[in-house]
């Protein structure tokens, strides 16, 4: 493995002439902040998802914060989030002055486990005057944020049923899942607020960016105001009406997406189906090559789901964190760059001190983290590169026994 070969990155955006053309169109128009291109991008997403509202934001994190603000989440409130997620899912709750409450995930899908949510509610909350009140802290449970891990939809049928029964709002963290479907439903359809990410490694990228979508039309004005300082009118509206006057209705966030980035989104939306098809092709290559390799557990996809394959996560059948790290190191020595998703939140200093829960309280999250490796996957990955990844992984498995 000492021979240095061409680099295989973990992820790489598919950027072509269309992106250059759209960015130049914005530059020539000389309107760089949120404006016509942003509106065009939002319209393309609405059409793709058949949803009523799409509001572009500066990131998925800011979209989560805007969504929670619109739902009225604030100090004294609590929100259930998976222990196995990126920190932004939980930090958006903190930024609202509320408290995240962790739940474990499903062993096969890595998604929020509805049974774990039920157990957490039954053990930790009592109903008072129609509210779920924490027995330990006195906070009110108001919402839950399921994450569609790797682009595979969470079991929203069970989670939505649970939320309705307990009077909870739902914000879907679909950072990985633009284009995913389950039981004929596109992720982003329905009354839940659903958040997408357009970060540089996502299936559709604007470099940085996000979006919140919903079918609740009455929320659109509030979403837009929360995303831009709480202003009654944005800059484009003031320019079109010829009046520079506006009102400040509340102290909102600065979370709007500029046109120069939205231009990338317009171009990417034009090839989204091709992007997803190529990712699914790479996942198919990995599936076939890893079949019959007993030391690796391939991703499990529910029969009713069509994932986006933002990630291709494999699990080691044997060994733990130390062996996983040695295998990852050997792949990197071969100029192949896998990743690990995710480090459970209780392992981080801030969250450990806030929650006071040992990682062992979330055994599924701990087991997944200790054995998980995310293989490189992106639209322009070639069959030869995929074969090299698998062959190098197989060699590393043998050497790290």
C-alpha positions as CSV (number, residue, x, y, z in Angstrom):
1,X,0.0,0.0,0.0
2,X,3.0,2.3,-0.2
3,X,2.5,3.1,-3.9
4,X,0.9,6.6,-4.2
5,X,-2.0,6.6,-6.6
6,X,-4.3,9.3,-7.8
7,X,-6.5,10.8,-5.0
8,X,-10.0,9.6,-4.5
9,X,-11.7,12.3,-2.4
10,X,-14.6,11.5,-0.1
11,X,-16.9,13.9,-2.1
12,X,-16.6,16.1,-5.1
13,X,-19.2,18.5,-6.6
14,X,-20.3,18.0,-10.2
15,X,-19.8,21.5,-11.7
16,X,-20.1,22.2,-15.4
17,X,-20.8,24.8,-17.9
18,X,-24.4,25.4,-16.7
19,X,-23.1,26.6,-13.3
20,X,-20.7,29.0,-15.0
21,X,-23.4,30.3,-17.2
22,X,-25.9,30.9,-14.4
23,X,-23.3,32.6,-12.2
24,X,-22.3,34.9,-15.0
25,X,-25.9,35.7,-15.6
26,X,-26.2,36.9,-12.0
27,X,-22.9,38.9,-12.2
28,X,-24.1,40.6,-15.4
29,X,-27.4,41.5,-13.8
30,X,-25.4,43.1,-11.0
31,X,-27.9,41.9,-8.4
32,X,-25.8,39.7,-6.1
33,X,-27.9,39.4,-2.9
34,X,-31.2,37.6,-2.6
35,X,-33.2,38.5,-5.6
36,X,-34.5,37.1,-9.0
37,X,-32.1,34.1,-9.0
38,X,-33.0,33.2,-5.5
39,X,-36.7,33.3,-6.4
40,X,-36.1,31.2,-9.5
41,X,-34.2,28.6,-7.4
42,X,-37.0,28.4,-4.9
43,X,-39.5,28.0,-7.7
44,X,-37.5,25.1,-9.2
45,X,-37.5,23.3,-5.8
46,X,-41.2,23.9,-5.3
47,X,-41.9,22.4,-8.7
48,X,-39.6,19.4,-8.1
49,X,-41.2,18.6,-4.7
50,X,-44.8,19.7,-5.5
51,X,-44.7,21.7,-2.3
52,X,-46.4,25.1,-1.6
53,X,-43.5,27.0,0.1
54,X,-39.8,27.1,-0.4
55,X,-37.6,29.7,1.3
56,X,-33.9,29.7,0.6
57,X,-31.5,30.3,3.5
58,X,-27.7,30.8,4.0
59,X,-27.4,27.2,5.4
60,X,-29.4,24.2,6.6
61,X,-28.4,25.2,10.1
62,X,-30.0,28.7,9.7
63,X,-33.0,27.0,8.1
64,X,-33.4,24.8,11.2
65,X,-33.2,27.9,13.4
66,X,-35.8,29.8,11.3
67,X,-38.1,26.8,11.3
68,X,-37.9,26.5,15.1
69,X,-38.5,30.2,15.5
70,X,-41.6,30.1,13.3
71,X,-43.0,27.3,15.4
72,X,-42.5,29.4,18.5
73,X,-39.8,27.2,20.1
74,X,-38.0,29.2,22.8
75,X,-36.7,29.2,26.4
76,X,-38.3,26.6,28.6
77,X,-39.0,24.3,25.6
78,X,-37.5,21.0,24.7
79,X,-37.0,19.3,21.4
80,X,-36.1,15.6,20.7
81,X,-33.1,15.0,18.4
82,X,-31.2,11.9,17.5
83,X,-28.0,11.3,19.4
84,X,-26.4,10.1,16.1
85,X,-26.3,13.3,14.1
86,X,-24.2,16.3,13.2
87,X,-24.0,18.9,15.9
88,X,-26.1,21.5,13.9
89,X,-29.3,19.5,14.5
90,X,-29.0,20.1,18.2
91,X,-27.2,23.5,18.2
92,X,-30.1,25.0,16.3
93,X,-32.3,24.2,19.3
94,X,-29.8,25.8,21.7
95,X,-29.8,29.0,19.6
96,X,-33.5,29.3,20.2
97,X,-32.9,29.1,24.0
98,X,-34.5,25.7,24.1
99,X,-33.0,22.3,25.2
100,X,-32.3,19.3,23.0
101,X,-33.3,15.9,24.3
102,X,-31.4,13.0,22.9
103,X,-32.9,9.7,21.6
104,X,-31.2,6.7,20.1
105,X,-31.4,5.6,16.5
106,X,-32.4,2.4,14.6
107,X,-29.5,-0.1,14.1
108,X,-30.3,-0.7,10.4
109,X,-31.2,2.7,9.0
110,X,-29.3,5.0,11.5
111,X,-32.5,7.1,11.7
112,X,-34.3,8.3,14.8
113,X,-36.0,5.3,16.4
114,X,-39.8,5.9,17.1
115,X,-39.7,3.3,19.8
116,X,-36.8,5.1,21.5
117,X,-38.8,8.4,21.3
118,X,-41.8,6.7,22.9
119,X,-39.7,5.4,25.7
120,X,-38.1,8.7,26.3
121,X,-41.5,10.4,26.5
122,X,-42.9,7.8,28.8
123,X,-39.9,7.8,31.2
124,X,-39.2,11.5,31.2
125,X,-42.5,13.5,30.9
126,X,-45.8,13.8,32.5
127,X,-48.9,15.5,30.9
128,X,-50.0,18.7,32.6
129,X,-52.8,20.8,31.2
130,X,-52.3,19.3,27.8
131,X,-48.5,19.7,27.8
132,X,-45.7,17.2,28.1
133,X,-43.6,18.5,31.0
134,X,-40.2,17.2,31.9
135,X,-40.1,15.5,35.3
136,X,-36.5,16.5,35.9
137,X,-36.3,20.0,34.5
138,X,-39.8,21.3,34.2
139,X,-39.4,22.1,30.5
140,X,-42.2,21.5,27.9
141,X,-41.6,19.1,25.1
142,X,-42.7,20.9,21.9
143,X,-41.1,19.3,18.9
144,X,-38.9,16.6,17.4
145,X,-36.3,16.7,14.7
146,X,-35.8,13.4,12.8
147,X,-32.8,13.3,10.5
148,X,-32.9,11.4,7.2
149,X,-29.5,9.9,7.6
150,X,-27.4,9.6,4.4
151,X,-30.4,10.4,2.3
152,X,-32.6,7.5,3.5
153,X,-36.0,8.8,4.8
154,X,-36.8,8.2,8.4
155,X,-40.0,6.3,9.3
156,X,-42.1,9.5,9.1
157,X,-45.4,7.6,9.2
158,X,-44.7,6.4,12.7
159,X,-42.9,9.6,13.8
160,X,-45.8,11.8,12.5
161,X,-48.3,9.6,14.2
162,X,-46.4,9.8,17.5
163,X,-46.1,13.6,17.1
164,X,-49.8,14.0,16.5
165,X,-50.6,11.9,19.5
166,X,-48.4,14.0,21.8
167,X,-49.1,17.4,20.3
168,X,-45.6,17.9,19.0
169,X,-44.4,19.8,16.0
170,X,-42.0,18.1,13.5
171,X,-39.1,19.7,11.7
172,X,-37.4,17.2,9.3
173,X,-33.7,17.5,9.0
174,X,-33.3,16.5,5.4
175,X,-29.8,17.9,4.8
176,X,-28.9,14.7,3.0
177,X,-32.2,13.9,1.4
178,X,-33.2,16.3,-1.5
179,X,-34.8,13.9,-4.0
180,X,-35.4,11.0,-1.6
181,X,-38.8,9.3,-1.6
182,X,-40.7,6.9,0.7
183,X,-44.0,5.2,0.1
184,X,-44.6,7.5,-2.9
185,X,-44.0,10.6,-0.9
186,X,-41.2,13.0,-1.7
187,X,-39.2,14.2,1.3
188,X,-40.3,17.8,1.6
189,X,-44.0,17.2,0.8
190,X,-46.6,17.7,3.5
191,X,-47.2,20.1,6.4
192,X,-44.0,19.5,8.3
193,X,-41.2,22.0,8.0
194,X,-38.4,20.3,6.1
195,X,-34.9,21.5,5.8
196,X,-32.4,20.8,3.1
197,X,-28.6,21.6,2.9
198,X,-26.7,22.8,-0.2
199,X,-23.3,22.6,1.4
200,X,-20.4,21.8,-0.9
201,X,-20.5,18.0,-0.4
202,X,-24.3,17.7,-0.7
203,X,-26.1,16.1,-3.6
204,X,-27.1,19.5,-4.8
205,X,-24.7,22.3,-3.9
206,X,-24.6,26.1,-3.9
207,X,-21.3,26.0,-2.0
208,X,-23.1,27.1,1.2
209,X,-26.9,27.3,1.5
210,X,-30.1,25.7,2.7
211,X,-33.8,25.8,2.3
212,X,-37.0,25.2,4.3
213,X,-40.1,23.9,2.6
214,X,-43.6,23.1,3.7
215,X,-47.2,23.0,2.4
216,X,-48.3,25.4,5.0
217,X,-48.8,28.6,2.9
218,X,-49.7,30.7,6.0
219,X,-46.1,30.3,7.3
220,X,-44.3,31.7,4.3
221,X,-44.4,35.4,5.3
222,X,-43.1,34.5,8.8
223,X,-40.4,32.2,7.4
224,X,-39.1,35.0,5.1
225,X,-39.2,37.6,7.8
226,X,-37.3,35.4,10.3
227,X,-34.7,34.7,7.5
228,X,-34.1,38.5,7.0
229,X,-34.0,40.6,10.2
230,X,-37.8,40.5,10.8
231,X,-38.2,43.1,8.0
232,X,-41.6,43.7,6.5
233,X,-40.1,43.9,3.0
234,X,-36.9,42.7,1.5
235,X,-34.6,44.7,-0.7
236,X,-36.0,43.3,-4.0
237,X,-39.6,44.2,-2.9
238,X,-38.6,47.7,-2.0
239,X,-36.8,48.2,-5.3
240,X,-39.7,46.9,-7.3
241,X,-42.3,49.1,-5.5
242,X,-40.0,52.1,-5.7
243,X,-40.3,52.7,-1.9
244,X,-37.3,52.4,0.4
245,X,-39.5,52.3,3.5
246,X,-40.0,49.1,5.5
247,X,-40.9,48.1,9.1
248,X,-39.0,45.9,11.6
249,X,-41.6,43.5,13.0
250,X,-39.2,41.5,15.3
251,X,-35.5,40.9,15.6
252,X,-35.1,38.1,13.0
253,X,-31.9,36.4,11.7
254,X,-29.6,37.3,8.8
255,X,-30.1,34.0,7.0
256,X,-30.9,34.8,3.4
257,X,-29.3,33.1,0.3
258,X,-27.6,35.5,-2.1
259,X,-28.3,35.3,-5.8
260,X,-24.7,34.5,-6.7
261,X,-25.0,31.2,-4.8
262,X,-28.6,30.6,-5.9
263,X,-27.3,30.6,-9.4
264,X,-25.4,27.4,-8.7
265,X,-28.6,25.9,-7.4
266,X,-30.6,26.8,-10.5
267,X,-28.0,24.9,-12.6
268,X,-27.8,22.0,-10.2
269,X,-31.6,21.6,-10.2
270,X,-31.4,21.2,-14.0
271,X,-29.4,18.1,-13.6
272,X,-30.6,16.8,-10.2
273,X,-32.1,13.6,-11.6
274,X,-28.8,12.8,-13.3
275,X,-26.9,13.5,-10.1
276,X,-29.1,11.2,-8.2
277,X,-29.0,8.5,-10.9
278,X,-25.2,8.6,-10.9
279,X,-25.1,8.3,-7.1
280,X,-27.4,5.4,-7.2
281,X,-25.2,3.8,-9.8
282,X,-22.1,4.1,-7.6
283,X,-24.1,2.6,-4.6
284,X,-25.1,-0.3,-6.9
285,X,-21.4,-0.9,-7.8
286,X,-20.5,-0.9,-4.1
287,X,-23.4,-3.3,-3.3
288,X,-22.3,-5.8,-5.9
289,X,-18.6,-5.6,-5.1
290,X,-19.1,-6.0,-1.3
291,X,-21.5,-8.8,-1.7
292,X,-20.0,-12.0,-0.2
293,X,-17.5,-10.0,1.9
294,X,-18.5,-11.2,5.4
295,X,-16.4,-8.6,7.2
296,X,-18.5,-5.7,5.9
297,X,-22.2,-5.0,6.5
298,X,-23.7,-3.1,3.5
299,X,-26.3,-0.4,4.0
300,X,-29.8,-1.6,4.6
301,X,-32.5,0.2,2.6
302,X,-36.1,-0.2,3.6
303,X,-38.3,-1.7,0.8
304,X,-40.5,1.4,0.7
305,X,-37.6,3.9,0.3
306,X,-35.7,5.5,-2.5
307,X,-32.7,7.1,-0.9
308,X,-30.4,9.8,-2.4
309,X,-27.2,8.0,-1.4
310,X,-25.6,11.2,0.0
311,X,-23.6,8.6,2.0
312,X,-22.6,5.0,1.5
313,X,-22.1,3.8,5.1
314,X,-20.7,0.4,5.7
315,X,-20.3,-1.3,9.1
316,X,-17.5,-3.6,10.2
317,X,-18.9,-7.0,11.2
318,X,-16.2,-7.4,13.8
319,X,-14.0,-5.2,15.9
320,X,-14.5,-1.8,17.3
321,X,-13.4,1.8,17.1
322,X,-9.7,1.1,17.3
323,X,-9.8,-1.3,14.3
324,X,-12.1,1.0,12.4
325,X,-9.6,3.8,12.8
326,X,-6.7,1.6,11.6
327,X,-8.7,0.7,8.5
328,X,-9.5,4.3,7.7
329,X,-5.8,5.2,8.2
330,X,-4.8,2.5,5.7
331,X,-7.3,3.8,3.1
332,X,-5.9,7.3,3.5
333,X,-2.3,5.9,3.1
334,X,-3.6,4.7,-0.3
335,X,-4.8,8.2,-1.2
336,X,-8.4,7.2,-0.6
337,X,-10.4,9.5,1.7
338,X,-13.4,7.9,3.5
339,X,-15.2,9.5,6.4
340,X,-17.0,8.6,9.5
341,X,-20.7,9.5,10.2
342,X,-21.4,10.5,12.9
343,X,-19.6,11.0,16.2
344,X,-22.5,10.7,18.7
345,X,-23.3,14.0,20.4
346,X,-22.6,12.8,24.0
347,X,-18.9,12.3,23.0
348,X,-18.4,16.1,22.5
349,X,-17.4,18.3,25.4
350,X,-20.2,20.8,25.1
351,X,-23.0,18.2,24.7
352,X,-21.5,15.8,27.3
353,X,-21.5,18.6,29.9
354,X,-25.0,19.8,29.0
355,X,-26.7,16.4,28.9
356,X,-24.7,14.7,31.7
357,X,-25.5,11.4,30.0
358,X,-22.7,8.9,29.3
359,X,-22.4,7.7,25.7
360,X,-23.4,4.2,26.9
361,X,-26.9,5.5,27.4
362,X,-27.2,5.5,23.6
363,X,-26.0,1.9,22.8
364,X,-27.1,1.8,19.1
365,X,-25.4,5.2,18.3
366,X,-22.2,4.0,20.1
367,X,-22.2,0.7,18.2
368,X,-22.7,2.3,14.8
369,X,-20.0,4.9,15.4
370,X,-17.4,2.3,16.5
371,X,-17.9,0.3,13.3
372,X,-19.0,2.8,10.6
373,X,-17.0,3.9,7.5
374,X,-18.5,6.1,4.8
375,X,-17.0,5.2,1.5
376,X,-16.3,7.9,-1.2
377,X,-19.4,8.5,-3.2
378,X,-20.1,11.3,-5.7
379,X,-21.6,11.6,-9.3
380,X,-18.3,11.6,-11.2
381,X,-16.8,8.6,-9.3
382,X,-15.8,6.0,-11.9
383,X,-16.2,2.2,-11.8
384,X,-12.4,1.9,-11.7
385,X,-12.2,4.2,-8.7
386,X,-15.0,2.3,-6.9
387,X,-13.2,-1.0,-7.6
388,X,-10.0,0.5,-6.2
389,X,-11.8,1.6,-3.0
390,X,-13.3,-1.9,-2.4
391,X,-10.0,-3.7,-3.2
392,X,-8.1,-1.4,-0.8
393,X,-10.8,-1.8,1.8
394,X,-10.6,-5.6,1.5
395,X,-6.8,-5.5,1.9
396,X,-7.0,-3.2,4.9
397,X,-9.5,-5.6,6.5
398,X,-7.1,-8.4,6.2
399,X,-4.1,-6.4,7.5
400,X,-6.0,-5.0,10.4
401,X,-7.4,-8.2,11.8
